[in-house]
Amino acid sequence: MDQQLQILINREWTAPWSDRLFSFIADYGAWAPWLLLLLVLALVFGNFRLRAAILAAGLAVGLSDGIGVNLLKHAVGRPRPSQVEPGVRVVKLGSTPAKLPRICALLSEPVVSFPQGNMIPEIPGMLIEESSVEGRSFPSGHAANNMAVATVLILFFGWRGAIYLPIALLIAYSRIYTGSHWPLDILAGMILGIVGGWLAAKSLDLLWRRFARKIAPRFAKGHPTLIPWKS
């Protein structure tokens, strides 16, 4: 099932426009500077709850990706689809004109390649040389990180925070589409992200409820809880 779904998303449900779109979404370098700018603006001009949510999101990413994903990647050691599955399309964002930001690559044609993994069809299963497993696939760090952020935003802001959920889902889908992950990698990453986001938000809220009146009485008076709809 995992392999069949990967084939559908990566090889059959494709089009030139989706190659361009999902290669951009999957390319962290293309949108990271704008995300950093948005984060700085939020910290500078945002209110107390937004800053607390950013803190919780950072903690959530640390829990889900920094701990959960890294531990599982090394424990499982699953290779990426492009390393072991012949015919997998690896879709990458095109080149960027000189001196222009990476986001401008969205205007150029995406690069599609078909790397062949070290697989012997006559033998059931996969035979992988140690040197070929450069990237561990299970679980997806991108899916974990973005679902952790989405979970925190939903807990802090309710339906307004859920606006980020479609973005997190698109990023997760793009990792399958571009040949970086198996669907099961994405599912596991999303579950880790939800758990990490929930733990981070609830833990920070618990600490705030317990200690805020002592260390920040002025803020505690206006914000007795970080998750308002909880009470």
Secondary structure in CASP SS format (residue, H / E / C, confidence):
PFRMAT SS
TARGET T0000
AUTHOR 0000-0000-0000
METHOD secondary structure of the structure
MODEL  1
M C 1.00
D H 1.00
Q H 1.00
Q H 1.00
L H 1.00
Q H 1.00
I H 1.00
L H 1.00
I H 1.00
N H 1.00
R H 1.00
E H 1.00
W C 1.00
T C 1.00
A C 1.00
P H 1.00
W H 1.00
S H 1.00
D H 1.00
R H 1.00
L H 1.00
F H 1.00
S H 1.00
F H 1.00
I H 1.00
A H 1.00
D C 1.00
Y H 1.00
G H 1.00
A H 1.00
W H 1.00
A H 1.00
P H 1.00
W H 1.00
L H 1.00
L H 1.00
L H 1.00
L H 1.00
L H 1.00
V H 1.00
L H 1.00
A H 1.00
L H 1.00
V H 1.00
F H 1.00
G C 1.00
N C 1.00
F H 1.00
R H 1.00
L H 1.00
R H 1.00
A H 1.00
A H 1.00
I H 1.00
L H 1.00
A H 1.00
A H 1.00
G H 1.00
L H 1.00
A H 1.00
V H 1.00
G H 1.00
L H 1.00
S H 1.00
D H 1.00
G H 1.00
I H 1.00
G H 1.00
V H 1.00
N H 1.00
L H 1.00
L H 1.00
K H 1.00
H H 1.00
A H 1.00
V H 1.00
G C 1.00
R C 1.00
P E 1.00
R C 1.00
P H 1.00
S H 1.00
Q H 1.00
V H 1.00
E C 1.00
P C 1.00
G C 1.00
V C 1.00
R C 1.00
V E 1.00
V E 1.00
K E 1.00
L C 1.00
G C 1.00
S C 1.00
T C 1.00
P C 1.00
A C 1.00
K C 1.00
L C 1.00
P C 1.00
R H 1.00
I H 1.00
C H 1.00
A H 1.00
L H 1.00
L H 1.00
S C 1.00
E C 1.00
P C 1.00
V E 1.00
V E 1.00
S E 1.00
F C 1.00
P C 1.00
Q C 1.00
G C 1.00
N C 1.00
M C 1.00
I C 1.00
P C 1.00
E C 1.00
I C 1.00
P C 1.00
G C 1.00
M C 1.00
L C 1.00
I C 1.00
E C 1.00
E H 1.00
S H 1.00
S H 1.00
V C 1.00
E C 1.00
G C 1.00
R E 1.00
S C 1.00
F C 1.00
P C 1.00
S C 1.00
G H 1.00
H H 1.00
A H 1.00
A H 1.00
N H 1.00
N H 1.00
M H 1.00
A H 1.00
V H 1.00
A H 1.00
T H 1.00
V H 1.00
L H 1.00
I H 1.00
L H 1.00
F H 1.00
F H 1.00
G H 1.00
W H 1.00
R H 1.00
G H 1.00
A H 1.00
I H 1.00
Y H 1.00
L H 1.00
P H 1.00
I H 1.00
A H 1.00
L H 1.00
L H 1.00
I H 1.00
A H 1.00
Y H 1.00
S H 1.00
R H 1.00
I H 1.00
Y H 1.00
T C 1.00
G C 1.00
S C 1.00
H C 1.00
W C 1.00
P H 1.00
L H 1.00
D H 1.00
I H 1.00
L H 1.00
A H 1.00
G H 1.00
M H 1.00
I H 1.00
L H 1.00
G H 1.00
I H 1.00
V H 1.00
G H 1.00
G H 1.00
W H 1.00
L H 1.00
A H 1.00
A H 1.00
K H 1.00
S H 1.00
L H 1.00
D H 1.00
L H 1.00
L H 1.00
W H 1.00
R H 1.00
R H 1.00
F H 1.00
A H 1.00
R H 1.00
K H 1.00
I H 1.00
A C 1.00
P H 1.00
R H 1.00
F H 1.00
A H 1.00
K H 1.00
G H 1.00
H C 1.00
P C 1.00
T C 1.00
L C 1.00
I C 1.00
P H 1.00
W H 1.00
K H 1.00
S C 1.00
END
